[in-house]
């Protein structure tokens, strides 16, 4: 699978997003803002998929909607922490791609929410 192709399986797509964020954060310059913002970014990016999985295993429609809302919120938060990160010049393209992916995940999750 190429990096430009998007998996149809949303759980897999969320996992790949979190993995890419982990790789991105590992390469950030080690200064205090990047360390702190990177920690938050890793947590938020991982929570997108974790909450989506929880939504798929929910016991009720209300629980499903709540988990999808949280997953969407975490995608939005990921985008925020990405904007605060200060990468080396070679990482700027990946930062932009990750922000785009976070936005796409927000839109997908929003559509799921609207249809549920």
Helices and strands as residue ranges (DSSP letters): H 10-26, H 32-56, H 61-84, G 89-91, H 92-115
